[in-house]
Amino acid sequence: MQMIGILCALGAALFWSSAVVMFKKSGDLISPTALNLFKGIVTLVLLVPTLWFSGIPLFPERPLNDWLLFGISGLLGITLADNFFFMALKHLGAGLWAVVDCLYLPLIILLSTLFLGEQIGFKGMAGAALVIAAIGAASYSSKSANVSGRNLLAGLFWGMLAVSLLASSVIIVKPLLEHTSVLWASFARLLAGVAGLLVMTAFHPQRKTILAVLVPSQAWKIALPASIVGNYLAMLAWLGGFKYTLVSVAAILNQLATIFTFILAAVFLKEPVTLPRLIAIVLALTGALLATGSV
């Protein structure tokens, strides 16, 4: 089970980084809230038949507390965190966002230690430090556009809020994942997240523009596969990683998504491969091996 969790966490990082490359292209055509709603509904449409074929009921008899915790997790991690992520990305750009995203790993480790009693050990801490150093090196090598002081402050605020909410959304459902199907957990979180987005859209002054994303258009050519890979596959693998291994180990491996993004961006977006980026990849892989106890 530990190896399954490690593979899931690595898969989540690779799926998400692949989607980021596609989301970069579709982001110019779709607003953050519209893109968030689109990918949520696409994933929900895919999850329902997946649960049905797996023989898992959509609305099983579970304690009210379980429904509440998964619902809160969905609202925090999907309705709010994903929206704040897109807002931060708009203000900061990809390079600076990668720096802010480094907060995810130490926050997960801190929260899992405080509330779950997990002990990551010296190798795990060393692995975490190497991954953070790797992401910092990779971010330093990127040529981000100049950001005004106002945009920098706004981006940092939304970015830190997004990362904090995402980390919290994982911690509150970790105990429930021990005896919950990953498929159903994904469905419950997403159902709450999409419901929250629909309520948000209903009160949004540009709700007609946001809902227009649900009508087939040219933007679907990139947004649809990005949603399938980055939300459906990545979410299942992400929760699977937290279910079958330590939260802290899964978080370290999830953080490799930033490194994968740099590699994929070089291959598909023709971004330059620099020495700092190569050093970042070596540091990240070494950190991952340390975190999983492979070295």
Buried (B, 14 or more C-beta within 10 A) or exposed (E): EEEEBBBBBBBBBBBBBBBBBBBBBBBEBBBBBBBBBBBBBBBBEBBEEBBEEEEEEEEEEBEEEBBEBBBBBBBBBBBBBBBBBBBBBBBBBBBBBBBBBBBBBBBBBEBBBEBBEBEBBEBBBBBBBBBBBBBBBBBBBBEBEEBEEEBBEBBBBBBBBBBBBBBBBBBBBBEBBEEBBBBBBBBBBBBBBBBBBBEBBEEBEEBEBBBEBEEEEEBBBBBBBBBBBBBBBBBBBBBBBBBBBBBBBBBBBBBBBBBBBBBBBBEEEEBEBBEBBBBBBEBBBBBBBBBBEEE
